[in-house]
Amino acid sequence: MKRVVVDTNVFVAALRSADGAAREVLRRWLGGQYDVCMSLPLFAEYRDLLGRHALFATSPLDHEERQSLFHALMAASRLVDVYFLWRPNLPDEADNHVLELAVAASDQAIVTHNTRDFHRAELRFPNLAVLTPAQLLKED
């Protein structure tokens, strides 16, 4: 089973469209096909996004359905404590905790639509892939 961190932009994309690779990643996450790692900062980021109602104005899911999905995804995740901050100096400082989680969990991949910024990190972790949802699905 592939161990991954799913960035919040994949979650948002999946909630805004009934189809697509991001939605399929969430289906497989719920189905136990991925060992998805979660940290408290990433959990907080997911929760914060759910409160941005304008972001989901076109979502096929209503507020209660989005909340239920969120709870199911968190229940299907493995909480990982991050004890060492690597500070990879990503262009978006808010993304550093995602990469630190992946390193702490010995993950195989970060799944994100923002691959370019992760590839520009000052610290390199050669065993960690940064994949779009479509690339992850293609590897399976």
C-alpha positions as CSV (number, residue, x, y, z in Angstrom):
1,M,0.0,0.0,0.0
2,K,1.4,3.4,-1.0
3,R,2.0,5.8,1.9
4,V,1.2,9.4,0.9
5,V,0.3,12.9,2.1
6,V,-2.6,14.4,0.3
7,D,-2.3,18.2,0.0
8,T,-5.4,20.3,0.7
9,N,-5.6,21.5,-3.0
10,V,-6.5,17.9,-4.0
11,F,-9.2,17.9,-1.3
12,V,-10.7,21.1,-2.7
13,A,-10.5,20.0,-6.3
14,A,-12.3,16.7,-5.4
15,L,-15.1,18.6,-3.5
16,R,-15.6,21.0,-6.4
17,S,-16.0,18.4,-9.1
18,A,-17.9,15.1,-9.2
19,D,-15.3,13.6,-11.6
20,G,-11.5,13.7,-12.1
21,A,-8.4,12.3,-10.6
22,A,-8.6,14.2,-7.3
23,R,-12.0,12.7,-6.6
24,E,-10.7,9.2,-7.4
25,V,-7.8,9.7,-5.0
26,L,-10.3,10.5,-2.3
27,R,-12.3,7.4,-3.2
28,R,-9.2,5.2,-2.9
29,W,-8.2,6.9,0.3
30,L,-11.6,6.0,1.8
31,G,-11.3,2.5,0.4
32,G,-8.0,1.9,2.2
33,Q,-5.9,1.7,-0.9
34,Y,-3.5,4.4,0.3
35,D,-2.0,4.8,3.7
36,V,-2.7,8.6,4.0
37,C,-0.7,10.4,6.7
38,M,-2.0,13.4,8.6
39,S,-0.5,15.8,11.0
40,L,-2.3,18.3,13.3
41,P,-1.3,21.3,11.2
42,L,-2.6,19.6,8.0
43,F,-5.8,18.6,9.8
44,A,-6.3,22.3,10.8
45,E,-5.7,23.4,7.3
46,Y,-8.4,20.9,6.0
47,R,-10.8,22.2,8.7
48,D,-10.1,25.8,7.8
49,L,-10.9,25.1,4.2
50,L,-14.3,23.6,5.0
51,G,-15.3,26.9,6.6
52,R,-14.7,28.8,3.4
53,H,-18.2,28.5,2.0
54,A,-17.6,30.6,-1.1
55,L,-14.9,28.2,-2.2
56,F,-17.5,25.4,-2.5
57,A,-20.3,27.4,-4.1
58,T,-20.2,25.1,-7.1
59,S,-19.6,21.9,-5.2
60,P,-22.0,19.0,-5.9
61,L,-21.9,18.3,-2.2
62,D,-23.8,20.3,0.4
63,H,-22.2,21.5,3.7
64,E,-23.3,18.4,5.7
65,E,-22.0,16.1,3.0
66,R,-18.6,17.9,2.9
67,Q,-18.4,17.6,6.7
68,S,-19.2,13.9,6.6
69,L,-16.7,13.3,3.9
70,F,-14.0,15.2,5.9
71,H,-14.7,13.1,9.0
72,A,-14.6,9.9,7.0
73,L,-11.3,10.9,5.4
74,M,-9.8,11.8,8.8
75,A,-10.9,8.4,10.2
76,A,-9.1,6.7,7.3
77,S,-5.9,8.6,8.0
78,R,-2.9,7.9,10.2
79,L,-1.9,10.6,12.5
80,V,1.9,11.3,12.5
81,D,3.7,13.4,14.9
82,V,6.4,15.6,13.4
83,Y,9.2,16.0,15.8
84,F,11.8,17.6,13.6
85,L,11.2,20.7,11.4
86,W,13.3,20.5,8.2
87,R,12.2,23.9,6.8
88,P,12.7,23.1,3.2
89,N,12.1,26.7,2.3
90,L,9.3,26.2,-0.2
91,P,8.1,29.3,-2.1
92,D,4.9,29.1,-0.2
93,E,5.9,28.9,3.5
94,A,2.6,27.3,4.3
95,D,3.6,24.2,2.3
96,N,6.6,23.4,4.4
97,H,4.6,21.4,7.0
98,V,3.3,19.1,4.2
99,L,6.8,18.2,3.1
100,E,7.9,17.8,6.8
101,L,5.0,15.5,7.4
102,A,6.0,13.3,4.4
103,V,9.5,13.1,5.6
104,A,8.5,12.3,9.2
105,A,6.1,9.5,8.0
106,S,8.6,8.1,5.6
107,D,6.0,8.6,2.9
108,Q,6.5,7.6,-0.7
109,A,4.7,10.6,-2.2
110,I,3.1,14.0,-1.7
111,V,0.0,14.3,-3.9
112,T,-0.7,17.8,-5.0
113,H,-1.7,20.0,-7.8
114,N,1.2,22.3,-6.8
115,T,4.1,20.1,-7.9
116,R,6.2,23.0,-9.2
117,D,6.6,24.7,-5.8
118,F,7.5,21.4,-4.1
119,H,10.2,20.7,-6.7
120,R,11.8,24.1,-5.9
121,A,12.5,23.2,-2.3
122,E,16.0,23.9,-1.1
123,L,16.3,20.6,0.7
124,R,15.9,17.5,-1.4
125,F,14.5,14.2,-0.4
126,P,15.3,11.9,-3.3
127,N,13.1,9.0,-2.1
128,L,10.0,11.2,-1.9
129,A,8.0,11.7,-5.1
130,V,5.8,14.7,-5.7
131,L,2.9,13.7,-7.9
132,T,-0.4,15.1,-9.2
133,P,-3.5,13.0,-8.5
134,A,-3.4,11.8,-12.2
135,Q,0.3,10.7,-11.8
136,L,-0.5,8.9,-8.6
137,L,-3.4,7.0,-10.2
138,K,-1.2,6.1,-13.2
139,E,1.4,4.5,-10.9
140,D,-1.2,2.2,-9.4
